[in-house]
């Protein structure tokens, strides 16, 4: 019977993958699959994940898992993600995001004679912006509204321009990133420390590899498709707010770094979490707006954008995290971790082998789900137990898994960011995925070699 649980967990993974491929609602699929696995675990008399407040009846406990997941998520990562969503919505509304993009992208005009170099440079610039604007869909749509016309005017095809814009969100890094917050929480460290000491050193060579591969891939496919330089004269328009607004989107990063344990610039230790930094930055943005518009009532009314942004993130991202958490608990209860460890150890896999398998598995899961957060939040919590059993640091396994999750989303035809960008660019999702597949797969292989070998 010991082998039955892990086998059933693999069956559920296959079923879930098939349903997601058929575009079933991912929230419902993950939630129901997780509950079904928990129910089967009861019949198999497996140990279920502990509840803080059990009901006294195992049948009701299944649903108590959902309640506790809501409580846990909304009090921690969920609240932070909602604050980020509200902040991103607000800075977009007041034009601060556009100001930042305008200031950051202006140097690209120098590369009019070298359009594909300009397109490749979008990767590191956009990834830097992604640290300050931690919303893949939000950043990509801002770049489509402001940078896309410049690239087309420089002679880059619409497909190539769309591909590099989506490629800027391939790495979910930075203290304000939800997936970074989750990863750092799992391994028990601060987001800023995790970002500076671990993420940066691995992402820099991966970004360089993506710049090179995007340059050759896009130029090759454009030539193969018979693309000729466009004569469209679209140019970026100057923003209608003071350029000092460009600092607002990066205020959370500045605050988190200034008050982190890395600098020790204040005599009295001050710890600032991401959610608090977002709220402080929001009120600074409100002050900016009051000074600019001199309309206090209008500024107060504009806060509705922040609340609506929080609500939109809750109903899409946070609920998905909760569903993924139940799915992960179901896998744990069926003995998925023990089965994976037994299998890999029997075939001679060590910590490196298991780390590579987990990273590749999350990469493929993100492609199927169209969400890097969903796949990472489902499998990320499994890392500490695996790492402890193998006698390695959790960071060794969590970092490539976290990066693989966001990389997989970038080559998923069902990802919201790919769908949104393709509609605005007037191309198909498969055309963008075709351009992204080679650069992201190369980056994945390089990451595994650098990190594990």
PyMOL commands that set and color helices and strands:
alter all, ss='L'
color gray80, all
select helices_A, chain A and resi 2-21+26-43+58-75+77-93+96-111+115-132+136-146+148-153+158-167+178-187+191-224+243-258+274-293+296-333+336-346+351-369+372-390+394-409+416-425+429-452
alter helices_A, ss='H'
color red, helices_A
deselect
rebuild
show_as cartoon
